[in-house]
Amino acid sequence: MMRRQLILILFFCSLGAAAQVPRDYAISLPSVSYAPAGASAEIRFTVSNQGGAAAEATQIVISDDRSGRIAVQAALPPLAAGESRDFRLELPLGELPAEALSFTIEAGIDQYELAGSPISRNNIQAILINSARAGLERPAGPAAAAEPEYDFFLPLLNIGINFRDGGIEVNGAFYSPAALLLRLVGLLLALFCLWLLSLALRLIFRRPPKFEPWQPPYALNSWQDPDSTAGRRQNWQYHAQNSRISAARAPDQVTVIKRLTDREGTVLGAWSFVAMRTVQYDIYGRISRSEVVMPRSLLRALNRVIRRASQLDSAELNRALTPIAKRLSRRALSGVEKQNASLWLALEMRLEGQAEAARVLFELYQYRSDAWHRIDQWQPELAATGARLPEQFSYTLNGQLPGETYREFKRRLAADIASLLADMLSPQQAANEDAPREATETNEPAPALDDETAIP
């Protein structure tokens, strides 16, 4: 008895579950054929119900994907569970353009199978309609118009230009000469405003190169006896301009130079250029209007060469310095007037060294027996300078020489600057040395010079 009741209960439950199965329409892959007259396209497909029996009728909709316009709409009667029905719908081609268009077929998209839900995915199919394949002849219109022809066409900008009487035509729009001139003036004004804006931004955000006043970092001890070795050295320090012996070769001529190295003796090993300028001068002094401060980009390029100068041979160093010298000479000549090109040109270099590693070394030379002889060498006593040690090199460059053209002068100036830079970065040694003295950290005084060589 209990078994029979259980079977009846399971039977009625299965009937209730079967009654609650929803419908599930699916549309097959459609096929398209064109009528012989070319007036319509015939679309064939099958709609099947893969779920429970449908209770209400719904619709079949064919719409244009590009515009969303409904092209064909037909009724879809309710289908029983497992039932399939074939459909054949005609799509008019008279109003369609000649190119291929994409259409979407939707069957049974309603409140039972909502659009976008998983159950409605098989209710949609896509088709491609090409009215040109139907052989339909239609009057020329905007959609079937031929491609316009232009006298001049820019494909990248999609601009077509036709030259007409009294003006030009750009992409179908006609412009008279007055309108073109007005637009050209507006464009020039806009470009000028953009240039002013970029100039203001550069002035605001780009720091101009500077060449600030320089004070020698050497300690000045007024209590030193000027006739002592230390006093003579202190006086000589302010006469050293650079690391090149440029004094005239005359008997007993004395000159002093300074060298910048690091602890290991590498030339400019712990130094870097921070400013550089050129300025003309005459017997009355500097000519301020000819001053040119070199840009930071040139200083950075020169500092890069300094960092690897010890690894380059003479030829490689010259090749690295030649483009820098050409840039420097061009900038220097930008402030020189041609009528004043014969004046001397001062080249001043501001350097900074790392206080713990940088070294300044002074050397005193005397010209005897057709050669320069080093007679003294020392390191200066430095004042408190902080973490950076300032220094300056000054060189004199010849202006335009008599009989030299301005073009030859420009070429020779670049070569002179390249030679000067290479000489400054190359290890330098005197040809003849008398009792050379090595610089020491304690800066102990060297033996006093002879009366003949002592210069107060």
C-alpha positions in Angstrom: 0.0 0.0 0.0 2.8 2.4 0.9 4.7 1.6 -2.3 1.6 2.4 -4.4 1.2 5.8 -2.7 4.8 6.6 -3.2 4.6 5.8 -6.9 1.5 8.1 -7.3 3.2 10.9 -5.6 6.3 10.7 -7.8 4.1 10.5 -10.9 2.2 13.7 -10.1 5.4 15.5 -9.2 6.9 14.6 -12.6 3.7 15.9 -14.3 4.0 19.2 -12.4 7.6 19.6 -13.3 6.9 18.9 -17.0 4.2 21.5 -16.9 6.7 24.1 -15.6 9.4 23.6 -18.4 9.6 26.9 -20.3 9.8 27.2 -24.0 13.2 27.6 -25.8 13.0 28.7 -29.4 16.1 28.3 -31.6 16.6 29.5 -35.2 18.7 27.6 -37.7 21.3 29.1 -40.0 19.4 31.1 -42.6 20.0 30.9 -46.4 19.6 33.8 -48.8 18.5 33.7 -52.4 17.6 36.5 -54.8 14.5 36.8 -57.0 15.0 36.6 -60.7 13.7 40.2 -61.1 16.1 41.4 -58.5 13.5 43.2 -56.5 13.8 41.2 -53.3 15.9 38.7 -51.4 14.3 35.5 -50.1 15.5 34.4 -46.6 14.8 30.8 -45.5 15.3 29.4 -42.0 13.7 27.0 -39.4 12.5 27.9 -35.9 12.3 25.0 -33.5 11.1 24.7 -29.8 13.7 22.9 -27.7 11.8 23.5 -24.4 8.3 23.2 -23.2 5.1 24.0 -25.1 4.7 27.7 -25.9 1.5 29.4 -24.6 1.5 32.6 -26.7 2.4 33.7 -30.2 5.5 36.0 -30.7 7.3 37.6 -33.7 10.1 37.2 -36.1 12.0 40.5 -36.7 14.7 41.2 -39.4 16.5 44.5 -38.8 19.3 46.5 -40.4 22.5 46.4 -38.2 23.7 49.8 -39.4 20.6 51.9 -38.9 18.6 49.7 -36.6 15.6 49.9 -38.9 13.1 47.0 -38.9 13.0 45.7 -42.5 10.7 42.7 -42.2 8.4 41.6 -39.3 6.3 38.3 -39.3 4.2 36.5 -36.7 5.5 33.3 -35.0 2.6 31.1 -33.7 3.1 29.1 -30.5 5.1 25.9 -31.1 4.6 22.7 -29.1 7.5 21.1 -27.3 9.9 19.7 -29.9 8.0 21.2 -32.8 9.8 22.9 -35.8 8.5 25.2 -38.5 10.0 26.5 -41.7 9.8 30.1 -42.7 10.4 32.0 -45.9 10.5 35.8 -45.8 11.1 38.3 -48.5 13.3 41.4 -48.0 12.7 44.3 -50.5 15.9 45.5 -52.1 14.6 48.7 -53.9 15.7 51.1 -51.2 18.9 49.4 -50.2 22.3 50.8 -51.4 24.5 48.8 -53.7 27.1 47.7 -51.0 26.6 44.6 -48.8 24.6 45.2 -45.6 24.4 43.1 -42.4 21.0 42.1 -41.0 19.9 40.4 -37.8 17.1 37.8 -37.5 15.4 37.5 -34.1 12.8 34.8 -33.4 10.8 34.8 -30.1 12.6 37.6 -28.2 9.9 38.6 -25.7 9.1 38.4 -22.0 9.6 34.6 -22.0 13.1 34.8 -23.6 14.5 38.2 -22.7 17.1 39.9 -25.0 20.6 39.3 -23.8 19.7 36.4 -21.5 21.5 33.0 -21.9 18.3 31.3 -23.1 17.9 33.8 -26.0 21.4 33.3 -27.5 20.1 30.7 -30.1 17.2 33.0 -31.0 19.4 35.3 -33.1 21.2 34.8 -36.5 23.1 37.2 -38.8 22.8 37.4 -42.5 24.5 39.4 -45.3 22.4 41.0 -48.1 24.2 42.2 -51.2 21.7 43.9 -53.6 24.4 44.2 -56.3 24.3 40.4 -56.7 20.6 40.6 -57.5 21.3 42.6 -60.7 18.9 45.3 -59.8 19.2 48.5 -61.7 18.3 51.6 -59.7 18.6 55.3 -60.5 21.7 57.2 -59.5 21.3 58.7 -56.1 23.4 59.8 -53.2 24.1 56.2 -52.1 25.1 55.0 -55.6 26.8 58.2 -56.7 30.2 57.9 -58.3 33.3 58.9 -56.4 33.9 62.7 -56.9 36.9 63.7 -58.9 39.4 66.3 -57.6 42.1 68.4 -59.3 44.3 67.7 -56.2 43.7 65.1 -53.5 45.5 64.5 -50.1 44.6 60.9 -49.2 46.1 61.1 -45.7 44.0 64.1 -44.8 41.1 63.1 -47.0 41.0 66.6 -48.6 40.0 67.1 -52.2 40.7 70.5 -54.0 39.2 71.7 -57.2 40.3 75.0 -58.8 37.4 77.0 -60.0 36.9 80.4 -61.5 37.0 83.0 -58.7 38.3 80.6 -56.0 38.8 77.0 -55.0 36.6 74.2 -53.8 37.6 72.1 -50.9 35.6 68.9 -50.3 32.6 70.5 -52.0 32.8 73.9 -50.1 33.7 76.9 -52.3 36.1 79.6 -50.9 36.7 83.0 -52.6 40.2 84.6 -52.4 39.0 87.0 -49.7 37.8 84.1 -47.6 41.1 82.2 -48.1 43.1 85.3 -47.2 41.0 85.7 -44.0 41.5 82.1 -43.0 45.3 82.3 -43.8 45.6 85.4 -41.5 43.7 83.6 -38.8 46.0 80.6 -39.1 49.1 82.8 -38.9 47.7 84.6 -35.9 47.0 81.3 -34.2 50.6 80.1 -34.9 52.0 83.4 -33.6 50.0 83.0 -30.4 51.3 79.4 -30.0 54.8 80.6 -30.5 54.4 83.3 -27.8 52.9 80.7 -25.4 55.8 78.4 -26.0 58.3 81.2 -25.5 56.6 82.2 -22.2 56.7 78.6 -21.0 60.4 78.3 -21.9 61.1 81.4 -19.9 59.2 80.2 -17.0 60.4 76.6 -16.7 63.9 76.7 -18.3 66.7 78.2 -16.3 69.0 80.4 -18.4 72.7 79.6 -18.3 74.6 81.6 -15.7 78.2 82.8 -15.3 78.2 84.1 -11.7 81.2 86.0 -10.2 84.0 83.8 -9.0 86.3 84.2 -6.1 89.5 82.2 -5.8 89.2 79.6 -3.1 92.8 80.1 -1.9 93.4 81.2 1.7 95.0 84.7 1.9 97.5 84.9 4.8 98.6 88.4 5.2 101.2 87.5 7.9 103.3 85.6 5.4 106.7 87.1 4.7 106.6 88.1 0.9 110.2 87.1 0.6 109.7 83.6 2.0 108.8 80.6 -0.2 105.3 80.5 1.2 104.8 84.2 0.5 106.1 84.0 -3.0 103.9 81.0 -3.7 100.9 82.8 -2.4 101.6 85.8 -4.7 102.1 83.6 -7.7 98.8 81.7 -7.3 96.7 84.7 -8.5 98.7 84.9 -11.7 97.9 81.3 -12.9 95.2 81.4 -15.6 95.2 77.9 -16.9 97.2 74.7 -17.4 99.0 75.9 -20.6 102.3 77.6 -20.7 101.6 80.6 -23.0 104.3 83.0 -21.9 106.8 84.3 -24.5 110.0 82.2 -24.7 112.6 84.7 -23.5 115.7 84.0 -21.4 114.9 83.8 -17.7 111.2 84.3 -18.4 109.1 82.9 -15.5 105.4 81.8 -15.7 103.0 79.9 -13.5 100.2 77.5 -14.4 97.7 75.4 -12.4 96.5 71.9 -13.0 93.2 70.3 -11.8 93.4 66.6 -10.9 92.0 64.1 -8.5 93.8 62.2 -5.7 95.2 59.7 -8.3 96.5 62.5 -10.5 93.9 62.0 -13.3 93.5 65.3 -15.2 90.0 66.8 -14.4 89.2 63.4 -12.7 87.0 64.9 -10.0 86.0 68.1 -11.8 83.1 69.1 -14.1 82.3 72.2 -16.1 79.4 74.3 -14.7 79.6 77.4 -16.9 81.5 78.7 -19.9 81.5 82.0 -21.8 83.3 83.9 -24.5 83.7 87.7 -24.7 85.9 90.0 -26.8 88.3 92.5 -25.3 90.6 95.2 -26.4 93.1 97.5 -24.6 90.3 99.2 -22.8 88.8 96.0 -21.4 85.9 93.6 -22.1 83.2 94.3 -24.6 80.0 93.3 -22.8 77.8 93.2 -25.9 79.9 90.4 -27.3 79.5 88.1 -24.3 78.0 84.7 -25.1 77.2 82.2 -22.3 77.3 78.6 -23.5 74.2 76.4 -23.1 74.0 73.6 -20.6 73.7 71.0 -23.4 77.3 71.9 -24.5 78.6 71.6 -21.0 76.9 68.2 -20.5 78.6 67.0 -23.7 82.0 68.2 -22.5 81.5 66.6 -19.1 80.7 63.3 -20.8 84.0 63.5 -22.7 85.9 64.3 -19.4 84.6 61.2 -17.7 86.1 58.9 -20.4 89.1 61.0 -21.5 91.5 58.9 -19.5 90.5 55.8 -21.6 90.9 57.5 -25.0 94.1 57.9 -27.0 95.0 61.2 -28.7 93.2 60.5 -32.0 90.0 59.3 -30.2 90.0 62.3 -27.9 90.3 64.7 -30.8 87.4 63.1 -32.6 85.3 63.4 -29.5 86.2 67.1 -29.0 85.9 68.3 -32.6 82.0 68.5 -32.7 82.0 70.2 -29.3 84.6 72.8 -30.5 82.6 73.5 -33.6 79.4 74.2 -31.6 81.4 76.3 -29.1 83.0 78.4 -31.9 79.6 78.9 -33.7 78.0 80.2 -30.4 81.0 82.4 -29.7 80.9 84.0 -33.2 77.1 84.7 -32.8 78.1 87.7 -30.5 80.9 88.9 -32.7 80.4 91.7 -35.2 82.4 91.2 -38.5 84.0 94.6 -38.3 85.3 93.7 -34.8 86.4 90.2 -35.6 90.0 91.0 -35.3 89.8 91.6 -31.5 91.0 89.0 -29.1 88.5 86.5 -27.7 88.6 85.5 -24.0 87.3 82.0 -23.2 86.5 81.5 -19.6 85.6 78.1 -18.1 84.0 77.7 -14.6 84.7 74.3 -13.0 83.6 72.7 -9.8 85.4 69.8 -8.0 84.5 67.4 -5.3 86.1 68.9 -2.2 87.3 65.5 -0.9 88.8 64.2 -4.2 89.7 67.3 -6.2 93.2 68.8 -6.2 94.6 72.1 -7.4 98.3 72.0 -8.2 100.5 75.0 -9.1 103.7 74.8 -11.1 106.3 77.6 -11.6 108.5 77.4 -14.8 111.5 79.3 -16.0 112.8 79.4 -19.6 116.5 78.5 -19.8 118.6 76.8 -22.4 115.8 76.9 -25.0 113.4 75.0 -22.8 110.9 75.5 -19.9 112.2 74.2 -16.6 109.9 73.6 -13.6 111.4 75.3 -10.6 108.6 74.9 -8.1 105.4 72.9 -7.5 102.9 73.2 -4.6 99.3 72.8 -3.5 97.6 75.9 -2.2 96.1 76.3 1.2 92.3 76.5 0.6 89.7 78.5 2.4 86.4 77.0 3.6 84.5 76.2 0.4 82.0 73.5 1.4 81.3 70.4 -0.6 82.2 71.9 -4.0 85.6 73.5 -4.9 85.3 76.3 -7.4 87.9 77.0 -10.0 88.3 78.9 -13.3 90.4 78.6 -16.4 90.9 81.6 -18.7 92.3 81.4 -22.3 92.9 84.0 -25.0 92.0 83.2 -28.6 93.2 85.1 -31.5 90.7 87.1 -33.6 90.7 87.4 -37.3 94.3 87.6 -38.5 95.6 90.0 -41.2 95.1 88.5 -44.6 92.6 85.9 -43.3 89.1 85.7 -44.6 86.1 85.5 -42.3 85.4 81.9 -43.5 89.0 80.9 -42.8 88.8 82.6 -39.4 85.7 80.5 -38.4 87.4 77.3 -39.5 90.7 78.2 -37.7 88.8 79.2 -34.5 87.1 75.8 -34.2 90.5 74.1 -34.7 92.1 76.3 -32.0 89.3 75.5 -29.5 89.6 71.8 -30.2 93.4 71.9 -29.7 92.9 73.9 -26.5 90.4 71.4 -25.1 92.5 68.4 -26.1 95.6 70.0 -24.4 93.6 70.7 -21.2 92.4 67.0 -21.0 95.7 65.4 -21.9 98.2 64.5 -19.3 100.9 67.2 -19.3 104.5 66.9 -18.3 107.3 69.4 -18.5 110.0 68.7 -21.0 112.7 69.5 -18.5 112.4 69.6 -14.7 114.9 70.7 -12.1 114.4 69.0 -8.8 110.7 68.3 -9.2 108.7 68.5 -5.9 105.6 66.4 -5.4 102.6 68.0 -3.8 101.7 66.8 -0.3 98.6 67.0 1.9 100.5 68.9 4.6 101.7 71.5 2.0 105.1 71.8 3.6 107.1 74.7 2.1 109.7 73.8 -0.5 113.2 75.1 -0.4 113.5 78.8 -1.2 114.2 79.7 -4.8 117.5 81.2 -5.9 117.8 85.0 -6.0 117.9 84.9 -9.8 114.6 83.0 -10.1 112.7 84.5 -7.1 110.0 86.8 -8.4 108.2 88.8 -5.7 
